[in-house]
Amino acid sequence: MTLGPRVIKTGIAVTLALYICSLFHMESAVFAGVAAIFTIQPSIYRTWKQIWHQVQTNTLGAIIALLALYFLGNDPIAIGLVMIIVILVSLKLKMAETISLTLVTVLAIMSAPGNEDLLFALHRFGIILIGMASALFVNVVIYPPNYRKNFIVKVNEVFQNMSILMRTAISNEMTEKSFHDQMKKLEKDLLKLEEQFKLFDEEREKMAKVNQMDLREIVVFKLMVKSLQQGFLVLESIDDFYFQCKPKDEDDLIFDQQLEHLIKLHELILLKYDGKIKMDEEHQLEEELLNQTSEFLQKSIGSLGDNEERQIPLVVISSAIYQYAFQMNRLDRLIEQYMKRGK
């Protein structure tokens, strides 16, 4: 576990909520801290969305709790029954993510003394709102998410891990355990990268007036993810099929050279996006990518012979490699267009 911005912001939001409650001499400030913890999200939009949903379900939960206090009292059985009702209502409204804090609100309200039900309920509900507002304020003001920077850093990190695996997949230099451990890590990192892209795209769509983002860059980022995902599929196909078909030395040479070439071009394409590659020769990478892939397919198919046990696995791997080259070709062309129009 790392000490990331979200961890720090959660601590600050709880502190702020407790401080505000103490400033106004509000009792049971702990509920504000709990509300802040549940409200903090990885993006500003998701925090705002969480607050909006929380306000709706918490208001409804508070009303149900007040009615239950009036008709049933606040004995444990009544509280348990109200909890069940609130959970069912939240699920019906498709707001399952708000259930935890809504139950905290119900519990806070139903612990009210019998002669101050309404005022006590409003007091506790106000404390919950202070916690939510503190979380939103902290998420907007302190360490606001830099989606573009975080995404690019993660892309380069995932690529470096994939590069090592791609360069050693055919040569079989890594131990089997190390290779599979790295594959699992790469898979998890790709899922995190996909989630980061969703946050990026979501923030662009929902918070366009507050945080303007270039739609063309979003498309570039989407293809970056697809290219890395296709590279992972190449590694999976090699792991599943390549060594089972008992490849010849000629096969090893053909596939190893192609993978080495593709991963090098992938690296150059990412460097082009960073502005570290000269743009003098417009389609150099694109033409090299297509020519090398075409030559690879001719060599790999020509080396198959009539042995069906070797044909099918190698064709599957060759197809995955072709798709990888195809995605990189699309990414390269899109980056060139994006760079020409001004980054």
N, C-alpha and C positions, 0 to 999 in steps of 0.2 A: 504494500500500500504506500502511495506517495502523498505528500502534503500538497495537494493541488489547490487552486483558487476556490473551488466549491467548498472544500473543507474549511478553509479560512473564513470564507464569507458566511458559512453556517454559524461558526463561533461568534463572528461580529454581529450577525443578525440577532442571535439569542441575547447577547450582551446589551444591544441597543433596546430590544423589547423589554428586558428586565429593568433597564435604567429608566425608560419612559414611565413604566408602571410605578417605580419607586418615586419618581419625580412628582407624580400626581397622587401619591399615597394610595395606590390601588392594591388591594389584597389579592392573594392567590396569583401573583405575577408569573408563577411557574407555567400557567396555561398559555401565556403569551410566548414564553420560550418554546413550548411544545409546538405552538402554531407556526413559529418561525422555522423550526426544523422541518416540518412537513411541507412548508411552502417553497423553500429554496429549490430551484430547478436549474438545469445546466444552461438555459438560455433565458433572455429577458422575456421573450414572447411566451415561453412555457410557464414562467413564473406568473406572468399576468393572467394567462389562461387558467392556471391552477387557482389563483386568487378568485377569479370570477366564478369558477365552479364551486370553490369552497364557500363563497358567500351565499350562493344559492342553496347548497345542501345544508350548510350550517344554519341558515335562517329557517329552513324547513325543519331541521332537527330541533332547533330551539323552540319552535311552535309546538312540535309534537311533545317535547319534554315538558313544556308549560301545561299543556292539556293533561298530560299524564300525572303531573303533580297535583293538579286540581281534582281529577277524578279518581286517581289510584294512590296518590301519596308517593313517598320516596323510599319505600321499603325495597330491599334487594330484589324481590321477585318482580316488582313493577319496573325497576331500572333494567333488569335483564330483558323483560318483555319489550320495552321501548327500544333497547339496543337491536333486537331482532327486527323490529318494524323499520327502524332507520336503515339498517343494512339492506333490507328488501327494497325499500323505496329508492335508495341510492343506486342499486343494481338496475332497477326498473328505468331510472333516468339515465342509465349508461354513464354514471359518474363513479365508478368503482374506486378510482384513484383518490377520491375525497373521503372515503368511508372512515379512515383512521381518525382524521381530525374532527369529523362530524361526531363520532362516538365520544371523543374527548369533550366536545362542547356539550353533548347531552349529559355526560357524567358530571361536568362542572355545574350545569344548571340544576340537575336533579338532586344535588347536595344542598340546595337552598333551604333555609329555615322556613317553616310553614307560613309565617306571617309576613314574609317579604318576598314572595315568589317572583313577581314581575320585576321589581327593582333589582333584585339579586340576579335574575336572569339577564337583564340588560347590562348589568355590571360585568358579569362573566363573558357575555357575548362581545362587549367592548374590548375586553382584555384579549380575546381571540383575534379581533380585527387589528389590534395594535401589533400583535405578532406577525400577521400577514403583511401589514404595511411596512414593517421593519425589514422583512425579507425582500420585498420588492425594492425598497430604497437601497439596500445594500447591494443587491444584484445589479442595479442600474449605475450606481455611483462608484462602487469599489471593485476594482479589477473587472471592468465590463468585458464580456467575452470577445476576443479577437478571433472571429471564426476563420478568416482567411489564413492568418498566420498559423493557427493551431492545425488547420487542415493540411497546409503545405508541409509543416513539420512532420505530421503523421504519415503523409504520402512518402516522404523521403525515408522515414524510418521503416515503413513496410517494404519499400523497394529494396533497401539495403539487405534486409533479411531474406527477401525473395531472391535477390541476386546471388547470395551465397549458396542457397539451395539449388538454384538453376545451374550454377557453374559446377556443382559437385554431384548432381543427380545421376548423370550417365557414368561418370568416372567412378562413382560409388566409393568416394574417398572417406565420407563420413560414416561413422558407425550407424547401424540401423536404429538404435535407440536415440542417438543424437538427431538423426534425420527426422524421425517421427515426432520427437519433442519440438523441434523447430517448426515442423509442419503444423502442429497444434497451436503453437504460438502465433504463427503466421495467420492461421484461420481466425483466431481470436482478434488479432490486430485488424484484419480486414473487416470483421463485424463492427469493431469500434470505429474504423474509418467510414464505413457506410452510415453509422449513426451520426458521426460528425457532419457528413454531407447532408443528411436529412435535417439536422439542426440549421446548417447554413442555408439550405433551400427554404426551409420553413420560415426562418427569420427574414429572408429576402421577400418572401411572398406576403407575410403577415405584418411586417414592420417596415415596409418600404418607405413610408414617409419619415420615419425616425432614423432608419439606418439604410441608406441607399447602397445597393449592390448592383454590379454589372451582370445582366442576365447572360451575356456571352461567356463571362468567366464561370458562371454556374455550370454552363454546358461543358466547358473545358474540364472542370472539376469532376463532372459526372463521367466523362470519358476516361479520366485518370483512374477513377475507381474501377471502371469496367476493364481497363487494360490490366490492372493488378489482379483483379478477380480471374481474368482469363489466364494470366500467368500461373496463378495458383491451380487452375484446372489442368494446365500442362503438367505441373509437378504431380498432381494426383494421378493423372493417366500414366505417367512414367512409373510411379510407385506401384500402381495396380497391375500394369501389363508388361512393362518393358523387359524385366529380367525373367519373367515367366516364359517368354518365347525364345529364350536362349540366344540372344543376339550374337552376331559375328563381330569380329574386330572392325570390319568395314562399316557395320551399322553403328557401332560405338563412335567411330570417327565422324560419320555423317551427322548424326544427331547431336553429338557434343559440340561440333563446330557451329551448327545452326543455333543451338541454344546460347552459346557464347556470343555469337553475332547479334542475336535478338536482344539479349540483355544489355549489350553495349549500346545498341541503338536506342533502347528504352531509356538508358541513362542520358544519352545525348538529347533526347526529346525533352526530358525533364529539365536539363540544363538550358535548353532553348527557351523554355517557359520562364526560367529565372533570368533570362537575358545574358547568359554566359557563353552563348554560341553565336558566332557571326551569322548574319542573314545574307551574305553576299551571294551564295548560290541557293536560289529559291527552293528548288525541289530535290536537292542532293540527297537528303535523308530518305525522302519518299521513294525516289527511284531506286536507291540502294536497297531499301527494305523490300520492295516488290521484286526486284531482280534476284536477290538472294533467296527469297522465299520460293520463287518459281524454280530456281536451280535445285533447291533442297527437295522439293516435291518430286522432281524428275529423278534425282539420285535415290531418294528413299523408296519410291515405287519401283525403280529399276533394280533395286537390290533384293526385292522380295522373292522372286522366283515363283515356283509353283507350290510351295509349302504353305498350306492353309493355316497351320498352327502359328506360323510366323506372320502371315499376311494380315490377319484381322487385328491383332494387337498393335502392330506397327502402323497400320492405316488409322486406327483410333488415335494414336499418339500424334501422327502426322497431321490429322485433322484438327486436333487441339492446338498444335503449333501454328497451323495456318490461321486459325481464328485469333490467336494471340497476335500474330503479325498484322492481321486485318484491323484489329482494334487499335494497334499502335499507329497504323497508317492513317486511320481516321483522326486519332489524337494529334498526330503531327500536322496534318493539313489544317485542323481547327486552330491549333496554336499559332501557325503561320498567319492565318487570317486575323486572329485576335491581336497578334503583335503588330501587324501592318496598320490596323485601325487605331492603334495606340493603347498601350496597357494602362 
